[in-house]
Amino acid sequence: MNRYENVGKAELKIGDKKIELPIYEGTENERGIDVSTLREATGHITVDPGYMNTGSCTSNITFIDGDKGILRYRGIPIEELAEKASFIETAYLLIFGKLPTSEELTAFSNGLTENAPLHEDIKKFFDGFPSATHPMAILCSVVSALSGYYPYSLDPKRDESEITSTAFQLISKARTIAAYSYRKSVGEPFIYPREKFKYCQNFLHMMFSYPGEDYVPDPDMTRALELVLILHADHEQNCSTSTVRLVGSARTNLFASVAAGICALWGPLHGGANQEVMEMLEDINASGEKIDHYINEAMKPGSTKRLSGFGHRVYKTYDPRAKVLKEAFHRLVHGKSKFRGKEELLEIALRLEERALKEDFFISRKLYPNVDFYSGLIYNFLGIPTAMFPVMFAIGRVPGWIAHWKEMRETKPPRIGRPRQIYTGPAKSSYIPIEQRT
Ligand code: CMC
């Protein structure tokens, strides 16, 4: 049952003035002080760089308990979804708030299949990028450009069916764009999606098959891809999702809002960390023994270097997604799949994790492996190149971004996101003519 209840009051004293602020409690007993009247009542604002203590919204979509390592989509534990659901079912759950019936799932799946191909003109975009372009740059540019091809999506007063059709475009085409950006980067022809394939099979087909070949997606690989996408599908108010909400709060269309989310995700502290992890594991593998080097660099006082794939703003214990991925990778390595990645990298990752978790630096700061630490190993096993890893994260996160954009737009009253600041620049001064400046 969804809950948002007034459970008491907090008192705030500023000088002689005392005000009361309501305390609200959510479904899982998380509490927040509502400061929405603070400035009007006192002339003060709250200051919270990095939003460490700021709840920007209420949300029905995803619950995280960072101390206990719990992650649930619409109440369902991530471990259960990872074991039993498909990515498409999970996307439906996030966007529409419930698991689909078999009819709903079929209709949703058909909608995705119909929207998988790109407009022929969009293919020309890929020729315009220099060959060394990062695939995230291609993904965010082409996703943003989709708004030009589907202009009905620009009307902010859309109804549910319009959101659904834009969701089809985004979820389905993000995958096609990603696969095309890979084909372009290796100088191979674009492969059209095929109707007979489901979502993950179609991605593998567009990535790895050849024209005229009767490609048969490997079931182990398909399931592994399904799993990583499910684990990435949402993570409440993270940097990219908050970006999508903020951009969308200006009534910006869903394509442009999601493109902004892709840009935010690209950063190495967010979705770009999976690429950094793989580059580190490859470097350790190539150079013999550099595990200590990476750990010591991250621990050096005053160092800005981070151990990629470790630490999380919310999780102060093992990231539950990393746990599922680690087990899945073990299964993949020891399974019967005909596809093989660099198994020795798992060994290195395990040693690195073990070594880091012996250090007081990591223990005292509660820095554990996060989702990006193990996801890259699976991508590598699937044959996906390292620069594409953040793109894979983005494909998985599209349903979460859509769900949050939709929830934000349905929230009443609709408000543009607009934080305040404390100005610390020069006090009032006058314009100095150029000849008098020193
Ligand atoms: N390596 C070394 N030190 C770290 C790390 C790390 N990976 N993460 C945090 N710290 C230290 C940090 O230096 C600080 O130490 P001190 O208290 O001495 O100044 C302390 O831990 C707290 O760090 P913070 O920067 O205040 O923590 P945060 O909540 O702002 O940052 C984070 C969270 C994920 C950005 C950070 O842990 C990090 O940079 N990790 C590496 C990048 C990474 O793996 N990102 C993927 C996150 S999970 C997927 C996603 O959602 O994007």
Residues whose N, C-alpha, C, O or C-beta is under 5 A from the ligand:
A	BS01	CMC	N238 P268 L269 H270 G271 A273 A298 K305 R306 L307 S308 G309 F310 G311 H312 R313 R365 N370 V371 D372
